[in-house]
């Protein structure tokens, strides 16, 4: 019996349309935007992928283009 030597395919990146409240994602703030991270109380660092929980505020920021999924 041969072993499967193929590497596991990476999971596709989530899109805004299939996110649900409470999901865990990584987001990146756009370079020219200054946003407060409502989970930590600090500011998002531009270009740094940051873990976040999907909330109504996070969804709005993604739709507005202030944040992007990493």
GIPEJO-V229423 format. One record per residue. RES is the residue in three letters. SS is DSSP state (A for helix, B for strand, O for the rest). PSI is psi in radians with two decimals (* if undefined). BURIAL is + if it has 16 or more other ideal C-beta (glycine too) atoms within 10 Angstrom, else -. Layout:
# GIPEJO-V229423
res: {RES & RES}
ss: {SS & SS}
psi: {PSI & PSI}
burial: {BURIAL & BURIAL}
This chain:
# GIPEJO-V229423
res: {UNK & UNK & UNK & UNK & UNK & UNK & UNK & UNK & UNK & UNK & UNK & UNK & UNK & UNK & UNK & UNK & UNK & UNK & UNK & UNK & UNK & UNK & UNK & UNK & UNK & UNK & UNK & UNK & UNK & UNK & UNK & UNK & UNK & UNK & UNK & UNK & UNK & UNK & UNK & UNK & UNK & UNK & UNK & UNK & UNK & UNK & UNK & UNK & UNK & UNK & UNK & UNK & UNK & UNK & UNK & UNK & UNK & UNK & UNK & UNK & UNK & UNK & UNK & UNK & UNK & UNK & UNK & UNK & UNK & UNK}
ss: {O & O & O & O & O & O & O & O & O & O & O & O & O & O & O & A & A & A & O & O & O & O & O & B & B & B & B & B & B & O & O & O & O & O & O & B & O & O & O & O & O & O & B & O & O & O & O & O & O & B & B & B & B & O & O & A & A & A & A & A & A & A & A & A & O & O & B & B & B & O}
psi: {2.16 & 2.49 & 2.59 & 1.95 & 0.01 & 2.44 & 2.63 & 2.38 & 2.45 & 2.51 & 2.45 & 2.57 & 2.45 & 2.66 & 2.83 & -0.61 & -0.40 & 0.29 & 2.55 & 2.65 & 2.33 & -0.22 & 2.65 & 2.27 & 3.00 & 2.33 & 2.75 & 2.32 & 2.55 & 2.60 & -0.56 & 0.28 & 2.39 & 1.91 & 2.48 & 2.31 & 1.94 & -0.28 & -0.71 & -0.37 & -0.17 & -3.00 & 2.56 & 2.45 & 2.18 & 2.33 & -0.02 & 2.04 & 2.23 & 2.29 & 2.50 & 2.70 & 2.37 & 2.12 & 3.04 & -0.69 & -0.77 & -0.73 & -0.74 & -0.73 & -0.62 & -0.76 & -0.62 & -0.29 & 0.07 & -0.56 & 2.70 & 2.62 & 2.41 & *}
burial: {- & - & - & - & - & - & - & - & - & - & - & - & - & + & - & - & - & - & - & - & - & - & - & - & + & - & + & + & + & - & - & - & - & - & - & - & + & - & - & - & - & - & - & + & - & - & - & - & - & + & - & + & - & + & - & - & - & + & - & - & + & + & - & - & - & + & + & - & - & -}
